[in-house]
Amino acid sequence: MNKPTWAAETHLGLHRQINEDRYAVFSCPLGEVFVVCDGMGGHEAGEVAATLAIQTIQAVLSQAGTGERPDYWLRRSLHAAHLTIQQAPAQGIGSSHMGTTAVILLLTPHGEAWWAHVGDSRLYLYRQGQLQTLTRDHSLVAWYVEAGFITPAQAYRHPESNQLLLSLGGGKDIFLAEASPVPLKVQAGDSFLLCSDGLSGYVPEETIAQILGKAQPLPEKIKALIQAALNEGGYDNVTAILVAPELKAAPSPRERVPYLVGLGLLITGVALLAGMGGFYLAEKRSEAPPPAYADSTRAQTQTSADSLRPDTSKRDSAAPAPPTPAKN
């Protein structure tokens, strides 16, 4: 898979004074990485927590090796970010209750998508006109929906939508990072959307799908997504990354002709060499062993004294016949 194309944008919103969202795009030994973090806490330095999370995730994944599965490294990076945020106040950085969400997408050179997340920042897959949510919100409202207390439509603009069950930092006693146990095989035409809840919490998924389905460049789609969130009131910071993987195209029939011709010539050459070798071995095996003759030359050159000796040159000089094979 070639390097994916992407576009990203973050917006303060219409009612906030500080943008606590952060995002990053970088390469690591495992592939291409995309991250969105939504800091929480307002005066509790949510932007500091989001920045620390981005820095820690990048530092951990930059040291990733192939000895472990990608989901291990994603979880490890989130766990390290959680510890970094929890320990930062003791060093005079941020606040004791600062926290952030995080969602990570990893695209490998083999065309696989891995992801992990904490909180309610989301990852979507847009495939063949359908929008699929790949992550599950770790929030109170999401639990209400799963329990059947409210409908998904009622979750939008819910008064408790900012209540998270899991986060990086945030003074949480329990930490859990959720990661995909198996990769998603990327298909041609796929696109991935990472976003904070300033987008997913206010813009219906039908609207998101309509924007992603338009035949527009990625930057224009991103601007349309941000504008859609602002049109819904812009009550929160809005951040989105849109990623379009580029699969290596299969060679066209015309491009494959030289390859097929060369392969055919190679196979023909190997077959000829094998045939010549077999013919040579068959010829060698068919040659009969040379007949064993008595040394008559010596008898003809014997001196007269030697002629008085008994004549042994008349012994049967023919080569013994080979034994007849036994029949089974």
C-alpha positions as CSV (number, residue, x, y, z in Angstrom):
1,M,0.0,0.0,0.0
2,N,1.2,3.5,-0.9
3,K,1.3,6.3,1.6
4,P,-2.3,7.4,2.2
5,T,-3.5,10.9,1.4
6,W,-5.2,12.8,4.2
7,A,-6.6,16.2,5.2
8,A,-7.2,17.6,8.7
9,E,-8.6,20.6,10.4
10,T,-9.4,21.8,13.9
11,H,-11.8,24.6,14.9
12,L,-12.4,26.5,18.2
13,G,-16.1,26.3,17.8
14,L,-18.5,29.2,18.4
15,H,-18.8,29.1,22.2
16,R,-15.3,28.2,23.5
17,Q,-12.3,30.3,24.4
18,I,-9.7,27.6,24.3
19,N,-9.3,24.8,21.7
20,E,-8.5,21.7,23.8
21,D,-8.4,19.4,20.8
22,R,-5.1,18.2,19.3
23,Y,-4.3,15.9,16.4
24,A,-1.1,14.4,14.8
25,V,-0.1,12.5,11.7
26,F,3.3,10.8,11.6
27,S,5.1,7.7,10.4
28,C,6.4,4.9,12.7
29,P,8.1,1.5,12.0
30,L,4.6,-0.1,11.8
31,G,3.2,2.3,9.2
32,E,1.3,5.6,9.1
33,V,-0.4,6.9,12.3
34,F,-3.3,9.3,12.8
35,V,-4.3,10.6,16.2
36,V,-7.1,12.8,17.6
37,C,-7.2,13.8,21.2
38,D,-10.0,15.9,22.9
39,G,-8.8,17.5,26.1
40,M,-11.3,17.8,28.8
41,G,-11.6,20.0,31.9
42,G,-11.6,23.5,30.6
43,H,-9.8,25.4,33.4
44,E,-8.3,22.0,34.4
45,A,-5.9,22.3,31.4
46,G,-7.4,19.8,29.0
47,E,-5.2,21.2,26.2
48,V,-2.1,20.3,28.2
49,A,-3.4,16.7,28.7
50,A,-4.1,16.4,25.0
51,T,-0.7,17.7,24.0
52,L,1.0,15.3,26.5
53,A,-1.0,12.4,25.1
54,I,0.0,13.2,21.5
55,Q,3.7,13.5,22.4
56,T,3.7,10.3,24.4
57,I,1.8,8.2,21.8
58,Q,4.3,9.3,19.1
59,A,7.3,8.6,21.3
60,V,6.1,5.1,22.1
61,L,5.1,4.1,18.6
62,S,8.3,5.5,17.1
63,Q,10.1,2.7,19.0
64,A,7.6,-0.1,18.0
65,G,9.1,-3.3,16.7
66,T,7.7,-6.2,14.7
67,G,8.1,-8.7,17.6
68,E,4.7,-7.7,18.9
69,R,1.3,-7.3,17.2
70,P,0.3,-3.7,16.3
71,D,-2.6,-3.7,18.8
72,Y,-0.1,-4.3,21.6
73,W,1.8,-1.2,20.7
74,L,-1.4,0.9,20.4
75,R,-2.5,-0.1,23.9
76,R,1.0,0.4,25.2
77,S,1.1,3.9,23.8
78,L,-2.2,4.8,25.4
79,H,-1.2,3.3,28.7
80,A,2.0,5.3,28.7
81,A,0.0,8.5,27.8
82,H,-2.3,7.9,30.8
83,L,0.6,7.5,33.2
84,T,2.3,10.6,31.8
85,I,-0.8,12.7,32.3
86,Q,-1.3,11.3,35.8
87,Q,2.3,12.1,36.8
88,A,2.6,15.5,35.2
89,P,1.0,17.6,38.0
90,A,3.7,16.4,40.4
91,Q,6.2,18.0,38.1
92,G,4.3,21.3,38.0
93,I,2.6,20.6,34.6
94,G,-1.1,21.0,34.1
95,S,-3.7,20.2,36.7
96,S,-4.5,17.1,38.8
97,H,-7.8,16.5,37.1
98,M,-6.8,17.2,33.5
99,G,-7.6,14.4,31.0
100,T,-8.2,13.7,27.4
101,T,-9.7,11.2,25.0
102,A,-7.7,9.6,22.2
103,V,-8.4,7.7,19.1
104,I,-5.5,6.2,17.0
105,L,-5.6,4.7,13.4
106,L,-2.6,2.8,12.1
107,L,-2.3,1.9,8.4
108,T,0.4,-0.7,7.7
109,P,2.2,-1.1,4.4
110,H,0.4,-4.5,4.0
111,G,-3.0,-2.8,3.6
112,E,-4.2,-3.4,7.2
113,A,-6.0,-1.0,9.5
114,W,-5.5,-1.2,13.3
115,W,-7.0,1.2,15.8
116,A,-7.4,1.9,19.5
117,H,-9.2,4.5,21.6
118,V,-10.2,5.8,25.0
119,G,-13.2,8.1,25.6
120,D,-15.7,9.3,23.0
121,S,-13.5,10.4,20.1
122,R,-14.5,8.3,17.2
123,L,-13.2,6.4,14.1
124,Y,-15.5,5.9,11.2
125,L,-15.1,3.7,8.1
126,Y,-16.7,4.9,4.9
127,R,-17.0,2.0,2.4
128,Q,-19.2,1.7,-0.7
129,G,-21.5,4.4,0.4
130,Q,-22.0,3.2,3.9
131,L,-20.7,4.8,7.1
132,Q,-19.6,2.4,9.9
133,T,-18.6,3.3,13.4
134,L,-15.4,1.3,14.3
135,T,-15.2,2.5,17.9
136,R,-17.5,2.5,20.9
137,D,-17.9,5.6,23.0
138,H,-16.7,5.2,26.6
139,S,-19.4,7.6,27.8
140,L,-22.4,7.7,30.0
141,V,-24.7,8.6,27.1
142,A,-23.4,5.6,25.1
143,W,-24.1,3.4,28.0
144,Y,-27.7,4.8,28.1
145,V,-28.1,3.9,24.4
146,E,-26.7,0.4,24.8
147,A,-28.9,-0.2,27.8
148,G,-32.0,0.9,25.9
149,F,-32.7,4.0,28.1
150,I,-32.5,6.4,25.1
151,T,-32.4,6.0,21.4
152,P,-29.3,6.9,19.3
153,A,-31.2,10.0,18.0
154,Q,-31.7,11.2,21.6
155,A,-28.0,10.9,22.3
156,Y,-27.3,14.0,20.2
157,R,-27.0,17.1,22.4
158,H,-27.8,15.1,25.5
159,P,-27.1,17.1,28.7
160,E,-24.8,14.4,30.0
161,S,-22.9,13.9,26.8
162,N,-19.7,15.2,28.4
163,Q,-19.6,12.5,31.1
164,L,-16.9,10.0,30.3
165,L,-16.5,6.6,31.8
166,L,-12.9,6.2,30.6
167,S,-10.2,8.7,29.7
168,L,-6.5,9.3,29.7
169,G,-5.8,11.0,33.0
170,G,-8.8,12.8,34.4
171,G,-8.2,11.5,37.9
172,K,-9.8,8.1,36.9
173,D,-9.0,5.2,39.2
174,I,-9.7,2.7,36.4
175,F,-7.9,2.8,33.0
176,L,-8.8,0.7,30.0
177,A,-7.8,1.1,26.4
178,E,-9.8,-0.6,23.8
179,A,-8.0,-1.9,20.6
180,S,-9.1,-3.8,17.6
181,P,-8.1,-7.5,18.2
182,V,-7.8,-8.2,14.4
183,P,-7.0,-5.8,11.6
184,L,-9.4,-4.6,9.0
185,K,-8.3,-5.3,5.4
186,V,-8.3,-2.1,3.5
187,Q,-10.3,-2.1,0.2
188,A,-10.1,0.2,-2.8
189,G,-12.2,3.3,-2.2
190,D,-12.2,3.1,1.6
191,S,-11.8,6.3,3.7
192,F,-11.4,6.7,7.4
193,L,-12.6,9.6,9.6
194,L,-11.2,10.4,13.0
195,C,-13.0,13.1,14.9
196,S,-13.7,14.6,18.3
197,D,-17.2,14.7,19.7
198,G,-17.6,18.3,18.6
199,L,-18.4,16.6,15.2
200,S,-19.9,13.2,16.1
201,G,-21.9,14.5,19.0
202,Y,-23.8,17.1,17.0
203,V,-23.8,16.1,13.3
204,P,-26.0,13.1,12.4
205,E,-24.2,10.2,10.8
206,E,-26.5,10.5,7.7
207,T,-25.1,14.0,7.1
208,I,-21.5,12.8,7.6
209,A,-22.1,10.0,5.1
210,Q,-23.5,12.4,2.5
211,I,-20.4,14.7,2.8
212,L,-18.0,11.8,2.5
213,G,-19.8,10.5,-0.5
214,K,-19.4,13.6,-2.5
215,A,-16.8,13.7,-5.4
216,Q,-14.7,16.3,-3.8
217,P,-11.0,16.6,-2.7
218,L,-10.3,15.6,0.9
219,P,-9.7,19.2,2.1
220,E,-13.1,20.3,0.8
221,K,-14.8,17.4,2.6
222,I,-13.0,18.3,5.8
223,K,-14.2,21.9,5.6
224,A,-17.7,20.7,4.9
225,L,-17.6,18.5,8.0
226,I,-16.4,21.3,10.2
227,Q,-19.0,23.7,8.8
228,A,-21.7,21.1,9.4
229,A,-20.7,21.1,13.1
230,L,-20.8,24.9,13.2
231,N,-24.2,24.9,11.6
232,E,-25.5,22.7,14.5
233,G,-24.4,25.4,16.9
234,G,-20.7,24.9,17.2
235,Y,-20.9,24.3,21.0
236,D,-17.6,22.4,21.2
237,N,-14.2,22.3,19.7
238,V,-14.3,20.4,16.4
239,T,-11.4,18.3,15.0
240,A,-11.4,15.8,12.1
241,I,-8.9,13.9,10.1
242,L,-10.0,12.3,6.8
243,V,-7.7,9.5,5.5
244,A,-7.9,7.9,2.0
245,P,-5.6,4.9,1.7
246,E,-4.0,4.3,-1.7
247,L,-3.7,0.6,-2.6
248,K,-1.1,-0.4,-5.1
249,A,-2.9,-0.9,-8.4
250,A,-2.7,-4.3,-10.0
251,P,-0.8,-4.3,-13.3
252,S,-2.9,-3.7,-16.4
253,P,-3.1,-6.5,-19.1
254,R,-0.8,-4.4,-21.3
255,E,1.7,-4.0,-18.5
256,R,1.6,-7.7,-17.8
257,V,2.5,-8.8,-21.4
258,P,6.3,-8.3,-21.0
259,Y,6.2,-10.1,-17.7
260,L,4.2,-13.0,-19.1
261,V,6.4,-13.3,-22.2
262,G,9.6,-13.3,-20.1
263,L,8.1,-15.9,-17.8
264,G,7.1,-18.1,-20.8
265,L,10.7,-17.9,-22.2
266,L,12.1,-18.8,-18.8
267,I,9.9,-21.8,-18.5
268,T,10.7,-22.9,-22.1
269,G,14.4,-22.6,-21.5
270,V,14.3,-24.6,-18.3
271,A,12.2,-27.3,-20.1
272,L,14.8,-27.5,-23.0
273,L,17.7,-27.8,-20.6
274,A,15.9,-30.5,-18.7
275,G,15.2,-32.4,-21.9
276,M,18.8,-32.1,-23.1
277,G,20.0,-33.3,-19.8
278,G,17.7,-36.3,-19.8
279,F,18.7,-37.2,-23.4
280,Y,22.4,-37.0,-22.4
281,L,21.9,-39.3,-19.4
282,A,19.9,-41.8,-21.5
283,E,22.7,-41.9,-24.1
284,K,25.3,-42.5,-21.5
285,R,23.3,-45.3,-20.0
286,S,22.7,-47.0,-23.3
287,E,26.4,-47.3,-24.2
288,A,27.6,-51.0,-23.8
289,P,30.8,-51.6,-21.8
290,P,33.9,-52.3,-24.1
291,P,34.6,-56.0,-24.8
292,A,37.5,-57.6,-22.9
293,Y,40.0,-59.0,-25.5
294,A,43.1,-61.1,-24.7
295,D,46.4,-59.4,-25.3
296,S,47.2,-61.0,-28.7
297,T,49.8,-58.5,-29.6
298,R,52.1,-59.9,-26.9
299,A,51.7,-63.4,-28.4
300,Q,52.6,-62.1,-31.9
301,T,55.8,-60.6,-30.6
302,Q,57.0,-63.5,-28.6
303,T,60.5,-64.7,-29.3
304,S,61.2,-68.2,-30.6
305,A,62.1,-69.2,-27.1
306,D,58.7,-68.1,-25.9
307,S,57.0,-70.1,-28.6
308,L,58.0,-73.3,-26.9
309,R,55.8,-72.3,-24.0
310,P,52.2,-73.6,-23.9
311,D,49.9,-71.5,-26.1
312,T,47.4,-69.7,-24.0
313,S,46.3,-67.1,-26.6
314,K,43.5,-69.4,-27.8
315,R,41.5,-69.0,-24.6
316,D,38.0,-67.6,-25.0
317,S,38.6,-63.9,-25.2
318,A,34.9,-62.9,-25.5
319,A,33.4,-60.8,-22.7
320,P,31.2,-62.8,-20.4
321,A,27.6,-62.4,-21.1
322,P,25.7,-60.4,-18.5
323,P,23.6,-62.4,-16.1
324,T,20.0,-62.9,-17.0
325,P,17.8,-60.8,-14.6
326,A,15.7,-63.0,-12.3
327,K,12.0,-62.9,-12.9
328,N,9.8,-62.2,-10.0
